[in-house]
Amino acid sequence: MPFQEIISYLNSPEVQGLLLPFKIIFILLSIFFAGAISYFIYKTPEDVLNEKQKYSDLFFFNNFKKASDTKFKKAWKRACQFLKNDLEPEYKLAVLEAYALFSDLLAERDWTGESLAVQLDSAQSDKDFMFDRGNLLRLSNLRDNIVADKNYRLDMKGVKSLFTDIEEDIKRAEE
């Protein structure tokens, strides 16, 4: 019986009149916080959201990899697709794609320059650089030769061995 009396007392007009200002305050606070959450979600940079995605992947036992790593691997596979056919123009395209990929990768790490060779020179002081500079310089020289002379004859075996060496560098960097 006392429970019924408490409920009827709380539903009485006197108590409801006292609770009305509190209800209004809490409704306004709820609207304010919902707006603040929406605003800060909208203004959050994308890289922070990617970091949050990484941690949610950890909790859901998915891949714990950065999005940029997978983007790099996809671009590398796209460049290697040109090597499937034994055609010299496609090998040239593979060299140009790989050059652009590594140039963009170095630019993301704030190593600027007008060519991959200049970017590699600015990366000399980095001990954590994960790729063999010699292979990337060979790639840069091949690209420069292709761009400078449209009739440049490409050594397809040399290109294939260069891509194999770079592939080994990528696998070593993943470890």
VENZI-V294755 format. One record per pair of residues at least 4 apart in sequence whose ideal C-beta (glycine too) atoms are under 8 Angstrom apart, sorted by the first residue. I is the first residue (numbers start at 1). GAP is how many residues later the second one is. D is the distance in Angstrom with one decimal. If there is no record, write none. Layout:
<<I & GAP & D> <I & GAP & D>>
//
This chain:
<<1 & 4 & 6.5> <2 & 4 & 6.4> <3 & 4 & 6.6> <4 & 4 & 6.3> <5 & 4 & 6.2> <6 & 4 & 6.4> <7 & 4 & 6.4> <8 & 4 & 6.8> <9 & 6 & 6.4> <10 & 5 & 5.5> <11 & 4 & 7.5> <11 & 5 & 7.1> <12 & 4 & 6.9> <13 & 4 & 6.1> <14 & 4 & 6.8> <15 & 4 & 6.2> <16 & 4 & 6.6> <18 & 4 & 8.0> <19 & 4 & 5.8> <20 & 4 & 6.5> <21 & 4 & 6.3> <22 & 4 & 6.2> <23 & 4 & 6.3> <24 & 4 & 6.4> <25 & 4 & 6.3> <26 & 4 & 6.3> <27 & 4 & 6.5> <28 & 4 & 6.3> <29 & 4 & 6.3> <30 & 4 & 6.2> <31 & 4 & 6.3> <32 & 4 & 6.3> <33 & 4 & 6.2> <34 & 4 & 6.4> <35 & 4 & 6.2> <36 & 4 & 6.3> <37 & 4 & 6.2> <38 & 4 & 6.4> <39 & 4 & 6.2> <40 & 4 & 6.3> <44 & 4 & 5.3> <44 & 5 & 6.0> <45 & 4 & 7.4> <46 & 4 & 6.4> <47 & 4 & 6.7> <48 & 4 & 6.6> <49 & 4 & 6.4> <50 & 4 & 6.6> <50 & 16 & 7.3> <50 & 17 & 5.3> <51 & 4 & 6.9> <52 & 4 & 6.4> <53 & 4 & 6.3> <53 & 14 & 7.6> <54 & 4 & 6.8> <54 & 10 & 6.5> <54 & 11 & 7.9> <54 & 12 & 6.9> <55 & 4 & 6.7> <56 & 4 & 6.2> <57 & 5 & 4.1> <57 & 6 & 6.1> <57 & 7 & 5.7> <58 & 4 & 7.9> <58 & 6 & 5.4> <65 & 4 & 5.1> <65 & 5 & 6.0> <66 & 4 & 7.5> <67 & 4 & 6.2> <68 & 4 & 6.2> <68 & 40 & 7.5> <69 & 4 & 6.4> <70 & 4 & 6.3> <71 & 4 & 6.4> <72 & 4 & 6.2> <72 & 29 & 7.2> <72 & 33 & 6.6> <73 & 4 & 6.3> <73 & 97 & 7.9> <74 & 4 & 6.4> <75 & 4 & 6.6> <75 & 22 & 7.5> <75 & 26 & 4.9> <76 & 4 & 6.4> <76 & 22 & 7.5> <76 & 25 & 6.4> <76 & 91 & 8.0> <76 & 94 & 6.6> <77 & 4 & 6.6> <78 & 19 & 6.6> <79 & 15 & 5.3> <79 & 18 & 3.8> <79 & 19 & 4.6> <79 & 22 & 6.1> <80 & 4 & 7.9> <80 & 14 & 6.8> <80 & 83 & 6.4> <80 & 87 & 7.6> <81 & 13 & 7.9> <82 & 8 & 4.3> <82 & 9 & 6.6> <82 & 11 & 4.8> <82 & 12 & 3.6> <82 & 15 & 6.7> <83 & 7 & 7.3> <83 & 8 & 6.5> <83 & 11 & 5.3> <83 & 76 & 7.5> <83 & 77 & 6.4> <83 & 80 & 6.2> <84 & 6 & 8.0> <85 & 5 & 5.2> <86 & 70 & 6.8> <87 & 4 & 7.0> <88 & 4 & 6.5> <88 & 65 & 7.6> <88 & 66 & 5.4> <88 & 68 & 6.4> <89 & 4 & 6.6> <90 & 4 & 6.5> <91 & 4 & 6.6> <91 & 63 & 5.5> <91 & 65 & 5.4> <91 & 68 & 5.1> <92 & 4 & 6.4> <92 & 54 & 5.2> <92 & 62 & 6.0> <93 & 4 & 6.1> <94 & 4 & 6.2> <94 & 65 & 7.1> <94 & 69 & 7.0> <95 & 4 & 6.2> <95 & 44 & 6.7> <95 & 47 & 5.0> <95 & 48 & 5.5> <95 & 51 & 6.1> <95 & 59 & 7.6> <95 & 64 & 6.3> <96 & 4 & 6.5> <96 & 47 & 6.2> <96 & 50 & 6.8> <97 & 4 & 6.3> <98 & 4 & 6.4> <98 & 41 & 5.9> <98 & 65 & 7.2> <98 & 68 & 7.1> <99 & 4 & 6.0> <99 & 17 & 6.0> <99 & 40 & 5.8> <99 & 41 & 6.7> <99 & 43 & 7.9> <99 & 44 & 4.1> <100 & 4 & 6.2> <101 & 4 & 6.3> <102 & 4 & 6.3> <102 & 14 & 6.0> <102 & 29 & 7.5> <102 & 34 & 5.9> <102 & 37 & 6.8> <103 & 4 & 6.3> <103 & 12 & 7.8> <103 & 13 & 5.0> <103 & 16 & 6.5> <104 & 4 & 6.5> <105 & 4 & 7.0> <106 & 5 & 4.4> <106 & 10 & 7.1> <106 & 13 & 4.2> <106 & 14 & 7.3> <106 & 17 & 6.4> <107 & 4 & 6.8> <107 & 5 & 6.5> <107 & 12 & 7.1> <109 & 14 & 7.5> <109 & 17 & 7.9> <111 & 8 & 4.6> <111 & 9 & 7.8> <111 & 11 & 4.6> <111 & 12 & 4.8> <111 & 15 & 8.0> <112 & 7 & 6.8> <112 & 10 & 6.9> <113 & 4 & 7.6> <113 & 5 & 2.9> <113 & 6 & 4.2> <113 & 8 & 7.2> <113 & 9 & 6.0> <114 & 4 & 5.8> <115 & 4 & 7.1> <115 & 25 & 6.3> <115 & 29 & 7.4> <116 & 4 & 6.2> <116 & 20 & 6.2> <116 & 21 & 7.9> <116 & 23 & 7.0> <116 & 24 & 4.1> <116 & 27 & 7.3> <117 & 4 & 6.7> <117 & 20 & 6.1> <117 & 23 & 4.6> <117 & 24 & 7.9> <118 & 4 & 6.7> <119 & 4 & 6.4> <120 & 4 & 7.4> <120 & 13 & 5.4> <120 & 16 & 5.8> <120 & 17 & 6.4> <120 & 20 & 7.5> <123 & 6 & 5.4> <123 & 10 & 7.8> <124 & 9 & 7.9> <129 & 4 & 7.4> <130 & 39 & 7.0> <130 & 42 & 7.2> <130 & 43 & 3.7> <131 & 4 & 6.7> <131 & 5 & 5.8> <131 & 35 & 7.2> <131 & 38 & 4.7> <131 & 39 & 7.8> <131 & 42 & 6.9> <132 & 4 & 7.0> <132 & 33 & 6.9> <132 & 34 & 7.8> <132 & 37 & 5.3> <133 & 4 & 6.0> <134 & 4 & 6.5> <135 & 4 & 6.5> <135 & 27 & 6.2> <135 & 30 & 4.9> <135 & 31 & 5.3> <135 & 34 & 6.4> <136 & 4 & 6.3> <136 & 30 & 7.7> <137 & 4 & 6.4> <138 & 4 & 6.4> <138 & 24 & 5.6> <139 & 4 & 6.4> <139 & 23 & 6.4> <139 & 27 & 7.2> <140 & 4 & 6.3> <141 & 4 & 6.4> <142 & 4 & 6.3> <142 & 12 & 7.4> <142 & 17 & 6.9> <142 & 20 & 7.4> <143 & 4 & 6.2> <144 & 4 & 5.9> <145 & 4 & 6.3> <145 & 7 & 5.0> <146 & 6 & 5.4> <146 & 8 & 7.2> <148 & 4 & 7.4> <154 & 4 & 7.9> <154 & 5 & 6.1> <155 & 4 & 6.5> <156 & 4 & 6.3> <157 & 4 & 6.4> <158 & 4 & 6.2> <159 & 4 & 6.4> <160 & 4 & 6.4> <161 & 4 & 6.4> <162 & 4 & 6.4> <163 & 4 & 6.2> <164 & 4 & 6.7> <165 & 4 & 6.7> <166 & 4 & 6.5> <167 & 4 & 6.6> <168 & 4 & 6.3> <169 & 4 & 6.3> <170 & 4 & 6.7> <171 & 4 & 7.2>>
//
